[in-house]
């Protein structure tokens, strides 16, 4: 799978947001917020191809979390990415 390449991660204050840039301006009706961990993972994965296993491995390596917990957390994050259409549909 792959994250949509046109999406941009921005940090505003303490918040991390994903925006869909328009042709002339940012469409603020399509803004998605991420926590610090999800934002870190987004930066690690964007724009290359990856698998759920790649995501779990990165989370386990970077944070003090078991593989079982990382797997659960990644599944929740992927569910959000799918629901919000943040993944490239060509993958």
PDB file of N, CA, C and O in Angstrom:
ATOM      1  N   UNK A   1       0.857  -1.173   0.000  1.00  0.00           N
ATOM      2  CA  UNK A   1       0.000   0.000   0.000  1.00  0.00           C
ATOM      3  C   UNK A   1       0.898   1.229   0.000  1.00  0.00           C
ATOM      4  O   UNK A   1       2.114   1.142   0.171  1.00  0.00           O
ATOM      5  N   UNK A   2       0.265   2.363  -0.195  1.00  0.00           N
ATOM      6  CA  UNK A   2       1.001   3.609  -0.300  1.00  0.00           C
ATOM      7  C   UNK A   2       0.087   4.755   0.124  1.00  0.00           C
ATOM      8  O   UNK A   2      -1.109   4.746  -0.169  1.00  0.00           O
ATOM      9  N   UNK A   3       0.659   5.741   0.816  1.00  0.00           N
ATOM     10  CA  UNK A   3      -0.096   6.935   1.174  1.00  0.00           C
ATOM     11  C   UNK A   3      -0.239   7.818  -0.061  1.00  0.00           C
ATOM     12  O   UNK A   3       0.639   7.832  -0.924  1.00  0.00           O
ATOM     13  N   UNK A   4      -1.327   8.541  -0.140  1.00  0.00           N
ATOM     14  CA  UNK A   4      -1.535   9.419  -1.296  1.00  0.00           C
ATOM     15  C   UNK A   4      -0.440  10.479  -1.332  1.00  0.00           C
ATOM     16  O   UNK A   4      -0.238  11.215  -0.366  1.00  0.00           O
ATOM     17  N   UNK A   5       0.260  10.547  -2.455  1.00  0.00           N
ATOM     18  CA  UNK A   5       1.435  11.411  -2.554  1.00  0.00           C
ATOM     19  C   UNK A   5       1.114  12.896  -2.496  1.00  0.00           C
ATOM     20  O   UNK A   5       1.966  13.690  -2.098  1.00  0.00           O
ATOM     21  N   UNK A   6      -0.097  13.291  -2.884  1.00  0.00           N
ATOM     22  CA  UNK A   6      -0.419  14.717  -2.905  1.00  0.00           C
ATOM     23  C   UNK A   6      -0.749  15.275  -1.523  1.00  0.00           C
ATOM     24  O   UNK A   6      -0.798  16.493  -1.346  1.00  0.00           O
ATOM     25  N   UNK A   7      -0.975  14.407  -0.549  1.00  0.00           N
ATOM     26  CA  UNK A   7      -1.295  14.857   0.798  1.00  0.00           C
ATOM     27  C   UNK A   7      -0.042  15.378   1.491  1.00  0.00           C
ATOM     28  O   UNK A   7       1.046  14.834   1.304  1.00  0.00           O
ATOM     29  N   UNK A   8      -0.193  16.419   2.280  1.00  0.00           N
ATOM     30  CA  UNK A   8       0.921  17.055   2.967  1.00  0.00           C
ATOM     31  C   UNK A   8       0.687  17.055   4.469  1.00  0.00           C
ATOM     32  O   UNK A   8      -0.401  17.385   4.940  1.00  0.00           O
ATOM     33  N   UNK A   9       1.722  16.679   5.214  1.00  0.00           N
ATOM     34  CA  UNK A   9       1.687  16.722   6.673  1.00  0.00           C
ATOM     35  C   UNK A   9       2.224  18.081   7.118  1.00  0.00           C
ATOM     36  O   UNK A   9       3.292  18.507   6.680  1.00  0.00           O
ATOM     37  N   UNK A  10       1.488  18.744   7.975  1.00  0.00           N
ATOM     38  CA  UNK A  10       1.890  20.042   8.495  1.00  0.00           C
ATOM     39  C   UNK A  10       1.769  20.019  10.017  1.00  0.00           C
ATOM     40  O   UNK A  10       0.873  19.384  10.573  1.00  0.00           O
ATOM     41  N   UNK A  11       2.684  20.721  10.677  1.00  0.00           N
ATOM     42  CA  UNK A  11       2.593  20.882  12.134  1.00  0.00           C
ATOM     43  C   UNK A  11       2.191  22.320  12.407  1.00  0.00           C
ATOM     44  O   UNK A  11       2.864  23.262  11.989  1.00  0.00           O
ATOM     45  N   UNK A  12       1.089  22.470  13.112  1.00  0.00           N
ATOM     46  CA  UNK A  12       0.600  23.787  13.483  1.00  0.00           C
ATOM     47  C   UNK A  12       0.466  23.800  15.001  1.00  0.00           C
ATOM     48  O   UNK A  12      -0.418  23.155  15.566  1.00  0.00           O
ATOM     49  N   UNK A  13       1.345  24.533  15.641  1.00  0.00           N
ATOM     50  CA  UNK A  13       1.398  24.507  17.104  1.00  0.00           C
ATOM     51  C   UNK A  13       1.812  23.114  17.555  1.00  0.00           C
ATOM     52  O   UNK A  13       2.871  22.616  17.174  1.00  0.00           O
ATOM     53  N   UNK A  14       0.979  22.501  18.358  1.00  0.00           N
ATOM     54  CA  UNK A  14       1.247  21.136  18.829  1.00  0.00           C
ATOM     55  C   UNK A  14       0.502  20.094  18.015  1.00  0.00           C
ATOM     56  O   UNK A  14       0.606  18.897  18.284  1.00  0.00           O
ATOM     57  N   UNK A  15      -0.252  20.547  17.016  1.00  0.00           N
ATOM     58  CA  UNK A  15      -1.081  19.641  16.223  1.00  0.00           C
ATOM     59  C   UNK A  15      -0.416  19.271  14.904  1.00  0.00           C
ATOM     60  O   UNK A  15       0.282  20.076  14.289  1.00  0.00           O
ATOM     61  N   UNK A  16      -0.651  18.039  14.490  1.00  0.00           N
ATOM     62  CA  UNK A  16      -0.206  17.556  13.181  1.00  0.00           C
ATOM     63  C   UNK A  16      -1.449  17.361  12.323  1.00  0.00           C
ATOM     64  O   UNK A  16      -2.400  16.694  12.731  1.00  0.00           O
ATOM     65  N   UNK A  17      -1.431  17.946  11.141  1.00  0.00           N
ATOM     66  CA  UNK A  17      -2.583  17.804  10.259  1.00  0.00           C
ATOM     67  C   UNK A  17      -2.132  17.361   8.873  1.00  0.00           C
ATOM     68  O   UNK A  17      -1.026  17.672   8.429  1.00  0.00           O
ATOM     69  N   UNK A  18      -3.009  16.632   8.207  1.00  0.00           N
ATOM     70  CA  UNK A  18      -2.814  16.238   6.816  1.00  0.00           C
ATOM     71  C   UNK A  18      -3.768  17.106   6.010  1.00  0.00           C
ATOM     72  O   UNK A  18      -4.955  17.193   6.321  1.00  0.00           O
ATOM     73  N   UNK A  19      -3.250  17.739   4.987  1.00  0.00           N
ATOM     74  CA  UNK A  19      -4.099  18.581   4.148  1.00  0.00           C
ATOM     75  C   UNK A  19      -4.031  18.118   2.704  1.00  0.00           C
ATOM     76  O   UNK A  19      -3.039  17.546   2.253  1.00  0.00           O
ATOM     77  N   UNK A  20      -5.123  18.385   1.994  1.00  0.00           N
ATOM     78  CA  UNK A  20      -5.194  18.121   0.559  1.00  0.00           C
ATOM     79  C   UNK A  20      -5.036  19.462  -0.141  1.00  0.00           C
ATOM     80  O   UNK A  20      -5.987  20.241  -0.212  1.00  0.00           O
ATOM     81  N   UNK A  21      -3.844  19.736  -0.657  1.00  0.00           N
ATOM     82  CA  UNK A  21      -3.668  21.022  -1.343  1.00  0.00           C
ATOM     83  C   UNK A  21      -4.554  21.108  -2.581  1.00  0.00           C
ATOM     84  O   UNK A  21      -4.647  20.159  -3.359  1.00  0.00           O
ATOM     85  N   UNK A  22      -5.203  22.255  -2.750  1.00  0.00           N
ATOM     86  CA  UNK A  22      -5.982  22.511  -3.959  1.00  0.00           C
ATOM     87  C   UNK A  22      -5.066  23.090  -5.019  1.00  0.00           C
ATOM     88  O   UNK A  22      -3.854  23.178  -4.822  1.00  0.00           O
ATOM     89  N   UNK A  23      -5.631  23.473  -6.115  1.00  0.00           N
ATOM     90  CA  UNK A  23      -4.818  24.037  -7.182  1.00  0.00           C
ATOM     91  C   UNK A  23      -4.234  25.387  -6.784  1.00  0.00           C
ATOM     92  O   UNK A  23      -3.064  25.648  -7.064  1.00  0.00           O
ATOM     93  N   UNK A  24      -5.007  26.244  -6.145  1.00  0.00           N
ATOM     94  CA  UNK A  24      -4.516  27.559  -5.771  1.00  0.00           C
ATOM     95  C   UNK A  24      -4.424  27.769  -4.272  1.00  0.00           C
ATOM     96  O   UNK A  24      -3.732  28.676  -3.811  1.00  0.00           O
ATOM     97  N   UNK A  25      -5.119  26.933  -3.504  1.00  0.00           N
ATOM     98  CA  UNK A  25      -5.144  27.126  -2.060  1.00  0.00           C
ATOM     99  C   UNK A  25      -5.413  25.796  -1.375  1.00  0.00           C
ATOM    100  O   UNK A  25      -5.805  24.824  -2.020  1.00  0.00           O
ATOM    101  N   UNK A  26      -5.200  25.760  -0.072  1.00  0.00           N
ATOM    102  CA  UNK A  26      -5.472  24.559   0.713  1.00  0.00           C
ATOM    103  C   UNK A  26      -6.958  24.498   1.017  1.00  0.00           C
ATOM    104  O   UNK A  26      -7.545  25.481   1.469  1.00  0.00           O
ATOM    105  N   UNK A  27      -7.569  23.344   0.772  1.00  0.00           N
ATOM    106  CA  UNK A  27      -8.987  23.130   1.059  1.00  0.00           C
ATOM    107  C   UNK A  27      -9.118  22.696   2.516  1.00  0.00           C
ATOM    108  O   UNK A  27      -8.884  21.531   2.840  1.00  0.00           O
ATOM    109  N   UNK A  28      -9.488  23.617   3.388  1.00  0.00           N
ATOM    110  CA  UNK A  28      -9.552  23.309   4.810  1.00  0.00           C
ATOM    111  C   UNK A  28     -10.756  22.453   5.188  1.00  0.00           C
ATOM    112  O   UNK A  28     -10.898  22.074   6.351  1.00  0.00           O
ATOM    113  N   UNK A  29     -11.616  22.146   4.235  1.00  0.00           N
ATOM    114  CA  UNK A  29     -12.716  21.231   4.518  1.00  0.00           C
ATOM    115  C   UNK A  29     -12.212  19.789   4.514  1.00  0.00           C
ATOM    116  O   UNK A  29     -12.919  18.876   4.941  1.00  0.00           O
ATOM    117  N   UNK A  30     -10.990  19.593   4.030  1.00  0.00           N
ATOM    118  CA  UNK A  30     -10.404  18.256   3.977  1.00  0.00           C
ATOM    119  C   UNK A  30      -9.100  18.252   4.761  1.00  0.00           C
ATOM    120  O   UNK A  30      -8.017  18.167   4.181  1.00  0.00           O
ATOM    121  N   UNK A  31      -9.210  18.343   6.080  1.00  0.00           N
ATOM    122  CA  UNK A  31      -8.058  18.346   6.976  1.00  0.00           C
ATOM    123  C   UNK A  31      -8.210  17.171   7.931  1.00  0.00           C
ATOM    124  O   UNK A  31      -9.291  16.941   8.474  1.00  0.00           O
ATOM    125  N   UNK A  32      -7.131  16.432   8.136  1.00  0.00           N
ATOM    126  CA  UNK A  32      -7.146  15.259   9.010  1.00  0.00           C
ATOM    127  C   UNK A  32      -6.084  15.451  10.076  1.00  0.00           C
ATOM    128  O   UNK A  32      -4.963  15.848   9.759  1.00  0.00           O
ATOM    129  N   UNK A  33      -6.407  15.182  11.327  1.00  0.00           N
ATOM    130  CA  UNK A  33      -5.443  15.355  12.403  1.00  0.00           C
ATOM    131  C   UNK A  33      -4.819  14.023  12.784  1.00  0.00           C
ATOM    132  O   UNK A  33      -5.463  12.976  12.717  1.00  0.00           O
ATOM    133  N   UNK A  34      -3.550  14.083  13.185  1.00  0.00           N
ATOM    134  CA  UNK A  34      -2.814  12.903  13.635  1.00  0.00           C
ATOM    135  C   UNK A  34      -2.161  13.211  14.971  1.00  0.00           C
ATOM    136  O   UNK A  34      -1.809  14.358  15.247  1.00  0.00           O
ATOM    137  N   UNK A  35      -2.000  12.189  15.798  1.00  0.00           N
ATOM    138  CA  UNK A  35      -1.225  12.393  17.009  1.00  0.00           C
ATOM    139  C   UNK A  35       0.267  12.322  16.642  1.00  0.00           C
ATOM    140  O   UNK A  35       0.614  12.033  15.497  1.00  0.00           O
ATOM    141  N   UNK A  36       1.124  12.581  17.599  1.00  0.00           N
ATOM    142  CA  UNK A  36       2.562  12.657  17.330  1.00  0.00           C
ATOM    143  C   UNK A  36       3.118  11.345  16.769  1.00  0.00           C
ATOM    144  O   UNK A  36       3.941  11.363  15.854  1.00  0.00           O
ATOM    145  N   UNK A  37       2.681  10.227  17.302  1.00  0.00           N
ATOM    146  CA  UNK A  37       3.154   8.927  16.828  1.00  0.00           C
ATOM    147  C   UNK A  37       2.693   8.660  15.399  1.00  0.00           C
ATOM    148  O   UNK A  37       3.488   8.225  14.565  1.00  0.00           O
ATOM    149  N   UNK A  38       1.438   8.912  15.111  1.00  0.00           N
ATOM    150  CA  UNK A  38       0.924   8.704  13.753  1.00  0.00           C
ATOM    151  C   UNK A  38       1.612   9.642  12.771  1.00  0.00           C
ATOM    152  O   UNK A  38       1.885   9.254  11.635  1.00  0.00           O
ATOM    153  N   UNK A  39       1.898  10.882  13.198  1.00  0.00           N
ATOM    154  CA  UNK A  39       2.601  11.829  12.336  1.00  0.00           C
ATOM    155  C   UNK A  39       4.022  11.343  12.050  1.00  0.00           C
ATOM    156  O   UNK A  39       4.491  11.425  10.915  1.00  0.00           O
ATOM    157  N   UNK A  40       4.706  10.836  13.078  1.00  0.00           N
ATOM    158  CA  UNK A  40       6.048  10.282  12.882  1.00  0.00           C
ATOM    159  C   UNK A  40       5.992   9.130  11.881  1.00  0.00           C
ATOM    160  O   UNK A  40       6.821   9.051  10.975  1.00  0.00           O
ATOM    161  N   UNK A  41       5.034   8.255  12.042  1.00  0.00           N
ATOM    162  CA  UNK A  41       4.895   7.115  11.139  1.00  0.00           C
ATOM    163  C   UNK A  41       4.582   7.578   9.715  1.00  0.00           C
ATOM    164  O   UNK A  41       5.118   7.025   8.755  1.00  0.00           O
ATOM    165  N   UNK A  42       3.728   8.578   9.573  1.00  0.00           N
ATOM    166  CA  UNK A  42       3.403   9.138   8.258  1.00  0.00           C
ATOM    167  C   UNK A  42       4.696   9.598   7.570  1.00  0.00           C
ATOM    168  O   UNK A  42       4.931   9.287   6.402  1.00  0.00           O
ATOM    169  N   UNK A  43       5.521  10.337   8.303  1.00  0.00           N
ATOM    170  CA  UNK A  43       6.773  10.837   7.724  1.00  0.00           C
ATOM    171  C   UNK A  43       7.714   9.703   7.346  1.00  0.00           C
ATOM    172  O   UNK A  43       8.426   9.793   6.346  1.00  0.00           O
ATOM    173  N   UNK A  44       7.723   8.646   8.131  1.00  0.00           N
ATOM    174  CA  UNK A  44       8.567   7.487   7.833  1.00  0.00           C
ATOM    175  C   UNK A  44       8.112   6.761   6.564  1.00  0.00           C
ATOM    176  O   UNK A  44       8.939   6.221   5.830  1.00  0.00           O
ATOM    177  N   UNK A  45       6.832   6.746   6.309  1.00  0.00           N
ATOM    178  CA  UNK A  45       6.264   5.952   5.217  1.00  0.00           C
ATOM    179  C   UNK A  45       6.037   6.729   3.927  1.00  0.00           C
ATOM    180  O   UNK A  45       6.066   6.147   2.843  1.00  0.00           O
ATOM    181  N   UNK A  46       5.819   7.998   4.028  1.00  0.00           N
ATOM    182  CA  UNK A  46       5.456   8.818   2.857  1.00  0.00           C
ATOM    183  C   UNK A  46       6.699   9.112   2.035  1.00  0.00           C
ATOM    184  O   UNK A  46       7.652   9.603   2.639  1.00  0.00           O
ATOM    185  N   UNK A  47       6.804   8.881   0.776  1.00  0.00           N
ATOM    186  CA  UNK A  47       5.780   8.444  -0.165  1.00  0.00           C
ATOM    187  C   UNK A  47       5.994   7.018  -0.668  1.00  0.00           C
ATOM    188  O   UNK A  47       5.416   6.644  -1.688  1.00  0.00           O
ATOM    189  N   UNK A  48       6.809   6.209   0.018  1.00  0.00           N
ATOM    190  CA  UNK A  48       7.116   4.877  -0.510  1.00  0.00           C
ATOM    191  C   UNK A  48       6.020   3.845  -0.248  1.00  0.00           C
ATOM    192  O   UNK A  48       5.092   4.080   0.527  1.00  0.00           O
ATOM    193  N   UNK A  49       6.150   2.719  -0.901  1.00  0.00           N
ATOM    194  CA  UNK A  49       5.230   1.600  -0.703  1.00  0.00           C
ATOM    195  C   UNK A  49       5.607   0.884   0.595  1.00  0.00           C
ATOM    196  O   UNK A  49       6.784   0.802   0.947  1.00  0.00           O
ATOM    197  N   UNK A  50       4.599   0.366   1.305  1.00  0.00           N
ATOM    198  CA  UNK A  50       4.842  -0.305   2.581  1.00  0.00           C
ATOM    199  C   UNK A  50       3.735  -1.318   2.844  1.00  0.00           C
ATOM    200  O   UNK A  50       2.702  -1.321   2.175  1.00  0.00           O
ATOM    201  N   UNK A  51       3.970  -2.170   3.823  1.00  0.00           N
ATOM    202  CA  UNK A  51       2.972  -3.157   4.246  1.00  0.00           C
ATOM    203  C   UNK A  51       2.607  -2.892   5.711  1.00  0.00           C
ATOM    204  O   UNK A  51       3.261  -2.106   6.397  1.00  0.00           O
ATOM    205  N   UNK A  52       1.569  -3.552   6.163  1.00  0.00           N
ATOM    206  CA  UNK A  52       1.189  -3.444   7.568  1.00  0.00           C
ATOM    207  C   UNK A  52       2.345  -3.918   8.444  1.00  0.00           C
ATOM    208  O   UNK A  52       2.605  -3.339   9.499  1.00  0.00           O
ATOM    209  N   UNK A  53       3.034  -4.963   8.010  1.00  0.00           N
ATOM    210  CA  UNK A  53       4.159  -5.496   8.764  1.00  0.00           C
ATOM    211  C   UNK A  53       5.285  -4.466   8.870  1.00  0.00           C
ATOM    212  O   UNK A  53       5.936  -4.363   9.910  1.00  0.00           O
ATOM    213  N   UNK A  54       5.514  -3.710   7.804  1.00  0.00           N
ATOM    214  CA  UNK A  54       6.523  -2.641   7.845  1.00  0.00           C
ATOM    215  C   UNK A  54       6.164  -1.609   8.907  1.00  0.00           C
ATOM    216  O   UNK A  54       7.026  -1.135   9.646  1.00  0.00           O
ATOM    217  N   UNK A  55       4.891  -1.272   8.971  1.00  0.00           N
ATOM    218  CA  UNK A  55       4.431  -0.284   9.944  1.00  0.00           C
ATOM    219  C   UNK A  55       4.627  -0.792  11.375  1.00  0.00           C
ATOM    220  O   UNK A  55       5.099  -0.057  12.242  1.00  0.00           O
ATOM    221  N   UNK A  56       4.266  -2.038  11.610  1.00  0.00           N
ATOM    222  CA  UNK A  56       4.415  -2.639  12.938  1.00  0.00           C
ATOM    223  C   UNK A  56       5.892  -2.652  13.335  1.00  0.00           C
ATOM    224  O   UNK A  56       6.241  -2.297  14.461  1.00  0.00           O
ATOM    225  N   UNK A  57       6.745  -3.060  12.415  1.00  0.00           N
ATOM    226  CA  UNK A  57       8.183  -3.129  12.695  1.00  0.00           C
ATOM    227  C   UNK A  57       8.739  -1.756  13.079  1.00  0.00           C
ATOM    228  O   UNK A  57       9.492  -1.641  14.047  1.00  0.00           O
ATOM    229  N   UNK A  58       8.379  -0.738  12.343  1.00  0.00           N
ATOM    230  CA  UNK A  58       8.847   0.614  12.639  1.00  0.00           C
ATOM    231  C   UNK A  58       8.377   1.065  14.016  1.00  0.00           C
ATOM    232  O   UNK A  58       9.146   1.667  14.766  1.00  0.00           O
ATOM    233  N   UNK A  59       7.128   0.783  14.353  1.00  0.00           N
ATOM    234  CA  UNK A  59       6.579   1.179  15.647  1.00  0.00           C
ATOM    235  C   UNK A  59       7.308   0.478  16.792  1.00  0.00           C
ATOM    236  O   UNK A  59       7.643   1.107  17.796  1.00  0.00           O
ATOM    237  N   UNK A  60       7.550  -0.811  16.641  1.00  0.00           N
ATOM    238  CA  UNK A  60       8.244  -1.584  17.681  1.00  0.00           C
ATOM    239  C   UNK A  60       9.679  -1.092  17.854  1.00  0.00           C
ATOM    240  O   UNK A  60      10.181  -1.006  18.974  1.00  0.00           O
ATOM    241  N   UNK A  61      10.335  -0.770  16.739  1.00  0.00           N
ATOM    242  CA  UNK A  61      11.723  -0.307  16.802  1.00  0.00           C
ATOM    243  C   UNK A  61      11.845   1.076  17.435  1.00  0.00           C
ATOM    244  O   UNK A  61      12.830   1.353  18.119  1.00  0.00           O
ATOM    245  N   UNK A  62      10.876   1.935  17.221  1.00  0.00           N
ATOM    246  CA  UNK A  62      10.967   3.324  17.680  1.00  0.00           C
ATOM    247  C   UNK A  62      10.408   3.541  19.080  1.00  0.00           C
ATOM    248  O   UNK A  62      10.900   4.395  19.818  1.00  0.00           O
ATOM    249  N   UNK A  63       9.387   2.779  19.451  1.00  0.00           N
ATOM    250  CA  UNK A  63       8.696   2.994  20.718  1.00  0.00           C
ATOM    251  C   UNK A  63       8.756   1.738  21.593  1.00  0.00           C
ATOM    252  O   UNK A  63       8.951   0.626  21.102  1.00  0.00           O
ATOM    253  N   UNK A  64       8.587   1.943  22.875  1.00  0.00           N
ATOM    254  CA  UNK A  64       8.591   0.838  23.834  1.00  0.00           C
ATOM    255  C   UNK A  64       7.206   0.194  23.845  1.00  0.00           C
ATOM    256  O   UNK A  64       6.386   0.454  24.725  1.00  0.00           O
ATOM    257  N   UNK A  65       6.967  -0.660  22.833  1.00  0.00           N
ATOM    258  CA  UNK A  65       5.661  -1.289  22.670  1.00  0.00           C
ATOM    259  C   UNK A  65       5.867  -2.717  22.171  1.00  0.00           C
ATOM    260  O   UNK A  65       6.795  -2.988  21.409  1.00  0.00           O
ATOM    261  N   UNK A  66       5.005  -3.618  22.602  1.00  0.00           N
ATOM    262  CA  UNK A  66       5.112  -5.004  22.150  1.00  0.00           C
ATOM    263  C   UNK A  66       4.612  -5.109  20.709  1.00  0.00           C
ATOM    264  O   UNK A  66       3.884  -4.242  20.226  1.00  0.00           O
ATOM    265  N   UNK A  67       5.009  -6.171  20.045  1.00  0.00           N
ATOM    266  CA  UNK A  67       4.546  -6.384  18.680  1.00  0.00           C
ATOM    267  C   UNK A  67       3.031  -6.563  18.646  1.00  0.00           C
ATOM    268  O   UNK A  67       2.371  -6.100  17.715  1.00  0.00           O
ATOM    269  N   UNK A  68       2.484  -7.226  19.645  1.00  0.00           N
ATOM    270  CA  UNK A  68       1.033  -7.434  19.708  1.00  0.00           C
ATOM    271  C   UNK A  68       0.289  -6.096  19.813  1.00  0.00           C
ATOM    272  O   UNK A  68      -0.688  -5.869  19.100  1.00  0.00           O
ATOM    273  N   UNK A  69       0.759  -5.212  20.707  1.00  0.00           N
ATOM    274  CA  UNK A  69       0.108  -3.914  20.861  1.00  0.00           C
ATOM    275  C   UNK A  69       0.308  -3.063  19.611  1.00  0.00           C
ATOM    276  O   UNK A  69      -0.617  -2.382  19.167  1.00  0.00           O
ATOM    277  N   UNK A  70       1.505  -3.100  19.046  1.00  0.00           N
ATOM    278  CA  UNK A  70       1.779  -2.340  17.814  1.00  0.00           C
ATOM    279  C   UNK A  70       0.856  -2.805  16.695  1.00  0.00           C
ATOM    280  O   UNK A  70       0.339  -1.982  15.940  1.00  0.00           O
ATOM    281  N   UNK A  71       0.646  -4.097  16.580  1.00  0.00           N
ATOM    282  CA  UNK A  71      -0.236  -4.641  15.547  1.00  0.00           C
ATOM    283  C   UNK A  71      -1.666  -4.107  15.702  1.00  0.00           C
ATOM    284  O   UNK A  71      -2.308  -3.738  14.718  1.00  0.00           O
ATOM    285  N   UNK A  72      -2.151  -4.072  16.937  1.00  0.00           N
ATOM    286  CA  UNK A  72      -3.500  -3.551  17.195  1.00  0.00           C
ATOM    287  C   UNK A  72      -3.583  -2.065  16.851  1.00  0.00           C
ATOM    288  O   UNK A  72      -4.532  -1.617  16.208  1.00  0.00           O
ATOM    289  N   UNK A  73      -2.572  -1.308  17.288  1.00  0.00           N
ATOM    290  CA  UNK A  73      -2.567   0.130  17.035  1.00  0.00           C
ATOM    291  C   UNK A  73      -2.474   0.437  15.541  1.00  0.00           C
ATOM    292  O   UNK A  73      -3.142   1.344  15.045  1.00  0.00           O
ATOM    293  N   UNK A  74      -1.649  -0.320  14.833  1.00  0.00           N
ATOM    294  CA  UNK A  74      -1.492  -0.108  13.390  1.00  0.00           C
ATOM    295  C   UNK A  74      -2.794  -0.445  12.665  1.00  0.00           C
ATOM    296  O   UNK A  74      -3.170   0.249  11.721  1.00  0.00           O
ATOM    297  N   UNK A  75      -3.475  -1.488  13.091  1.00  0.00           N
ATOM    298  CA  UNK A  75      -4.744  -1.829  12.442  1.00  0.00           C
ATOM    299  C   UNK A  75      -5.755  -0.700  12.606  1.00  0.00           C
ATOM    300  O   UNK A  75      -6.476  -0.370  11.665  1.00  0.00           O
ATOM    301  N   UNK A  76      -5.810  -0.106  13.803  1.00  0.00           N
ATOM    302  CA  UNK A  76      -6.713   1.029  14.029  1.00  0.00           C
ATOM    303  C   UNK A  76      -6.342   2.203  13.120  1.00  0.00           C
ATOM    304  O   UNK A  76      -7.212   2.849  12.535  1.00  0.00           O
ATOM    305  N   UNK A  77      -5.032   2.468  13.011  1.00  0.00           N
ATOM    306  CA  UNK A  77      -4.576   3.569  12.165  1.00  0.00           C
ATOM    307  C   UNK A  77      -4.895   3.298  10.698  1.00  0.00           C
ATOM    308  O   UNK A  77      -5.335   4.199   9.984  1.00  0.00           O
ATOM    309  N   UNK A  78      -4.680   2.078  10.251  1.00  0.00           N
ATOM    310  CA  UNK A  78      -5.008   1.729   8.868  1.00  0.00           C
ATOM    311  C   UNK A  78      -6.503   1.850   8.600  1.00  0.00           C
ATOM    312  O   UNK A  78      -6.910   2.292   7.525  1.00  0.00           O
ATOM    313  N   UNK A  79      -7.314   1.462   9.564  1.00  0.00           N
ATOM    314  CA  UNK A  79      -8.763   1.612   9.419  1.00  0.00           C
ATOM    315  C   UNK A  79      -9.132   3.082   9.217  1.00  0.00           C
ATOM    316  O   UNK A  79     -10.002   3.403   8.408  1.00  0.00           O
ATOM    317  N   UNK A  80      -8.475   3.960   9.945  1.00  0.00           N
ATOM    318  CA  UNK A  80      -8.713   5.396   9.796  1.00  0.00           C
ATOM    319  C   UNK A  80      -8.238   5.867   8.422  1.00  0.00           C
ATOM    320  O   UNK A  80      -8.943   6.607   7.736  1.00  0.00           O
ATOM    321  N   UNK A  81      -7.033   5.431   8.020  1.00  0.00           N
ATOM    322  CA  UNK A  81      -6.507   5.817   6.708  1.00  0.00           C
ATOM    323  C   UNK A  81      -7.454   5.388   5.586  1.00  0.00           C
ATOM    324  O   UNK A  81      -7.667   6.133   4.630  1.00  0.00           O
ATOM    325  N   UNK A  82      -8.017   4.195   5.706  1.00  0.00           N
ATOM    326  CA  UNK A  82      -8.947   3.696   4.689  1.00  0.00           C
ATOM    327  C   UNK A  82     -10.236   4.510   4.724  1.00  0.00           C
ATOM    328  O   UNK A  82     -10.714   4.954   3.679  1.00  0.00           O
ATOM    329  N   UNK A  83     -10.802   4.711   5.906  1.00  0.00           N
ATOM    330  CA  UNK A  83     -12.055   5.447   6.040  1.00  0.00           C
ATOM    331  C   UNK A  83     -11.931   6.883   5.525  1.00  0.00           C
ATOM    332  O   UNK A  83     -12.873   7.418   4.940  1.00  0.00           O
ATOM    333  N   UNK A  84     -10.783   7.497   5.741  1.00  0.00           N
ATOM    334  CA  UNK A  84     -10.571   8.880   5.322  1.00  0.00           C
ATOM    335  C   UNK A  84      -9.986   8.987   3.905  1.00  0.00           C
ATOM    336  O   UNK A  84      -9.719  10.082   3.410  1.00  0.00           O
ATOM    337  N   UNK A  85      -9.795   7.833   3.270  1.00  0.00           N
ATOM    338  CA  UNK A  85      -9.258   7.775   1.898  1.00  0.00           C
ATOM    339  C   UNK A  85      -7.882   8.438   1.796  1.00  0.00           C
ATOM    340  O   UNK A  85      -7.631   9.234   0.891  1.00  0.00           O
ATOM    341  N   UNK A  86      -7.004   8.100   2.728  1.00  0.00           N
ATOM    342  CA  UNK A  86      -5.660   8.643   2.729  1.00  0.00           C
ATOM    343  C   UNK A  86      -4.661   7.739   2.009  1.00  0.00           C
ATOM    344  O   UNK A  86      -3.508   8.117   1.802  1.00  0.00           O
ATOM    345  N   UNK A  87      -5.116   6.530   1.625  1.00  0.00           N
ATOM    346  CA  UNK A  87      -4.246   5.604   0.910  1.00  0.00           C
ATOM    347  C   UNK A  87      -4.465   5.730  -0.589  1.00  0.00           C
ATOM    348  O   UNK A  87      -5.574   6.004  -1.049  1.00  0.00           O
ATOM    349  N   UNK A  88      -3.406   5.529  -1.330  1.00  0.00           N
ATOM    350  CA  UNK A  88      -3.475   5.552  -2.789  1.00  0.00           C
ATOM    351  C   UNK A  88      -4.320   4.364  -3.220  1.00  0.00           C
ATOM    352  O   UNK A  88      -4.020   3.224  -2.867  1.00  0.00           O
ATOM    353  N   UNK A  89      -5.365   4.626  -3.976  1.00  0.00           N
ATOM    354  CA  UNK A  89      -6.285   3.567  -4.401  1.00  0.00           C
ATOM    355  C   UNK A  89      -5.672   2.638  -5.443  1.00  0.00           C
ATOM    356  O   UNK A  89      -6.237   1.580  -5.721  1.00  0.00           O
ATOM    357  N   UNK A  90      -4.553   2.995  -6.016  1.00  0.00           N
ATOM    358  CA  UNK A  90      -3.892   2.154  -7.011  1.00  0.00           C
ATOM    359  C   UNK A  90      -3.109   1.011  -6.379  1.00  0.00           C
ATOM    360  O   UNK A  90      -2.563   0.164  -7.086  1.00  0.00           O
ATOM    361  N   UNK A  91      -3.051   0.985  -5.048  1.00  0.00           N
ATOM    362  CA  UNK A  91      -2.305  -0.078  -4.368  1.00  0.00           C
ATOM    363  C   UNK A  91      -3.232  -0.947  -3.577  1.00  0.00           C
ATOM    364  O   UNK A  91      -2.788  -1.898  -2.934  1.00  0.00           O
TER     365      UNK A  91
END
